[in-house]
Amino acid sequence: MKKEHIPRKEGRGLFGRDTNAYQQGRPDYPLPVFALLKEHCGPEICRMAFEIGPGTGQATEHLLDMGYQIRAIEPDHNMVIKLEERLSRYSQDSFSIINSTFEDALLQPGHFDLGIAATSFHWIEPVSGLERIFQLLRPGGWFAMWWNVFGDPHNPDAFMQRTGCLFDSLSASPSHRAGHHYPYPLQQRERLDDLAKAGFTGIISDELRWESEMDATQTRQLISTFSPVARLSETERRRLLNEIERVVEKDFGGKVRRNFITAIYLARKP
């Protein structure tokens, strides 16, 4: 059965429907991501950064604590409110928000040392998006994009195998395009080619595999943030999430051990 794909414009507006679930349900990024950033483009040499689609600030908070100055471009107004609440302790000199799509945001070309997209770049048209990122960076600046992939297709965990059928009839986000067995972040050859075609060099990529033990509530919250689930009617969404919670409680004794991947790409403007 051919899946309906969620248009990018629509999908960007789905995540702000329940910002509390998004903040509580989405796990943090593994610390090696930030170690890799520090090694190649740390704030002592790449201080001025922009971030595409920060959501509720999972990555942003780490970046600010590392010493970067961040201009966050967030299209969803509810997410902006959550960001302002979470990051209110940081000064306006180190952190500011632009409530806009990345395509329409007013940003100065050649001004930034670093561009960041954490689990967001699949909502940007890749060719024009990378062209714009390249223009915004100074010579020698870096672009870093990474994703948490919630389920390892190379090593599916028991929960993933048990519940996969529940998602078969749902629409697909741009991270699961037709004709690809693996999600967008794990299509390594394509991502590397995209970066090279945009003019980037010194490209580095890595896949970090990790496990997370989650209870029924955490599992429900995480799955509620997936765009195909957020897109459902209230009745359909509640039915699906109730079943997810029931499976965790009844079939797995209240805890599931999940296999996740974080895929990261770093690339430099010559």
N, C-alpha and C positions, 0 to 999 in steps of 0.2 A: 504493500500500500504506500503510495506516494504521500509524504508528509507535507503539510502546509508550512511554509517558512515565515517566521515573524519578520515583518519589515523593520529595518533599523530604526526608523523614526518612531514607530509604535513601541518597539522594545525598550528604547531609552526611557520611556515614561512608566514602565512597569515596576521598577525597583523601588520607587518612592511610595508605593501604596502602603507598605508596612515597614517603616525604617527601623523600628525596634527589633523586629524579627531579623532584618538584614544585619543589624549590628551584633545581635546576640547569636545568630545562627551561623554566620560565616566565620570559619576558623581563621586564625592569623596566618600570615605567610611565614614559612620557615626562615629562621635566622640566617642560613647560608645565602639567601637572596641578598640580604643587606650587606653581608660580608663581601660578596662579589662586587656589589656597587662600590663599596669603600675601597676595594683593591684597585679597581680600574678607573673610577670616576668619583672619588670621595669628595666631600664638601670643601676640602682644602684647595682643590683645583677646579671643581665643578659646583660652585656655590648656588648660582641662580638657576632654578628649575621650574618647569611647568609640569602639571600632572593632568592627564586626560581622564575624566570620569572617576574621581576619587571615592564616590559612594559615601559611606559613613566614615571614611578615613582610616581604614585598617593599615594601609601602607603609609598614608600621609603622616600619621603620628610618629612612626618610626623615623621617617625621613626628617621631620622637624627636630626630633631628638638627636639625630646625627649631625645637625647643623646646617642643613640645606635651607634656602629661602624658597618657598613654594608659592606659585600662583596656580591655584586649583580651578580647573574648568569643569563645572558640573551643570548639566542641563536641567536636572530635576529640582524644582523648588523645595520639595520636602526634604530631599537629601541635603540641600544647602542649609536648611534650618538645623538638621542633625549635625552637620559638620561644624557649624558655628557653635553649637552647644558643646560638642566634644572637644573642640580645639580652641576654646575661648581663652585659655591661659597663655596662648602664644601671641606675641606682639604683631601688630599690623605690618611691621617691617619684615617679619619673617614669614608671614602667612596671609594670603588674601584669596578671596573666592570670586570667580567670574561666573555668574549664573547664565550660562549660554552653552550652545553646542560648540564643539571644538571648531567646526567649520566656520561658524559665525563669530567666534571670539576675536576681539581686537587685541592682537599681540604683535610686538615689534620684531620684525625679522632680524636674525643675526644677534639677538639679545641674550639668548639662553645658553647656559653651559650644559644643561641636561634636560631631556624630555622623558616623561615616565607615563606608562599606561599599565596599570595593574588590574588584570582581569577585566579589561575594557576595550582593547583595541579591535576586537571582532565586531564591535558596534560602529566602527569607522570604515568607510570605503578604503581599502588598503592602498590603492595606487595614489589617489589624490591625498589621502591622509599622510602617507609617508613623504610625499613631495612637500607638503606643508611643514611637517616636522623638520625635514632637512633644511628648509628655508629659515625656520625659526632659530636654529642652532647656530652658534658661532663656529668658525673653523676650529676643528679639534674637539667640538662638543660631542656628547654622547646621547644616544637614545636607548632606553631600557624598557622592554615590555615583558611582562610575565603574567602567568595565570595559575591559579589553583584549579586543577582538574579533579572533580569530585567522583572518582571512580577510575581505576586503572584498567584500560582495555587489554593490556598485556597480562594482567593478573587480577581478574575480577574477584572481589571478595564474595563471601556467601550471601551477604545482604543484597549486593548488586545483582547476583544471579537470581535470587528469590523474587526481587521486585521489578526487574527489568520490564516484564510484561505490562506493568501498570502504566508505563510511559509510552507504550507503542502507539497509542492512538492520539497522543498529544502533538502539537505543532513543534517545530524545531527552530532553535535560535540560529543566528549566523555562525555560532561555534560548531554547529553540526550540519554542514552543508551537504546537499545531495551528492552522492558519488564518492564520498570519502568514508573509509572505515573508521578512521581516528578523528577526534575532534580537532578543530582549527589549531590550537596551541601545539598539538603533537604532530602536525604535518610539517616536520622540520625542514624538509627540502624546499617546500613552497615558501615557508617563512624566510628562510635564508635567501632564496632567489628574490623575493620581494624587496628585502633590505638592500641587496646588491644592486638591483635595478634602479632603486631610488638614489644610488650614489654612495651608500654607506660602505665603509671598509672596516677591517679589524673585527669582523663579526665573531662573537662568542655565543655559544648556546649550551644549555645544560638541562637535564631533567632530574629533579630531586624526587625520590620516592620516599614516602613516609606513611605512617599509620596513625589513625585517630580512633579512640574509643568514644562512642557517643551513646547517650541514653535516648529514650523515646522522644523526649521534648526537644533535645538538641537536633535530632534527626529530622523531626517535623519542621522545626524552624529553618534549618538549612534548605530542605526541599521546597519549602514555601517560597524561598527567594529565587528559585529557578524561573526564568522567564516563561517557559511553556506552562508552568503551574500557576504563576501569578496572573497569567492571561485568562485562566478559566473563570467561569461564573462562580459566585460565592458558594453556591450549592455544590457544584462539581469539585471545587477546590477543597472544601471542607470534607467531602466524601473521600477524596484521594488521601488527604493528610490524615484523616481518621484511620484509614486502612494502613498507611505507613506506620502510624503509632501502634496500631494493633499488632502488626507483624513484629515490630521490635519487642513488644511486651510478651506476646504469646509464643513466637517462634524462636526468639533469641534470648529470652530470659531478661529482657529489659536493657540489654547492652549489645551494641554491634561494634565490631572492629572493622574499620573502613580502610581500604587501600587508596591513597591519593597520590597525585603527581603535581609538582610545581615545575612548569616549563618556563625557562627564562632565556631571553635573547638580549644581548648587548651589541651595539654597533656604533661606530664613530664616523663623524663627518670629517673628511680629509681637511 
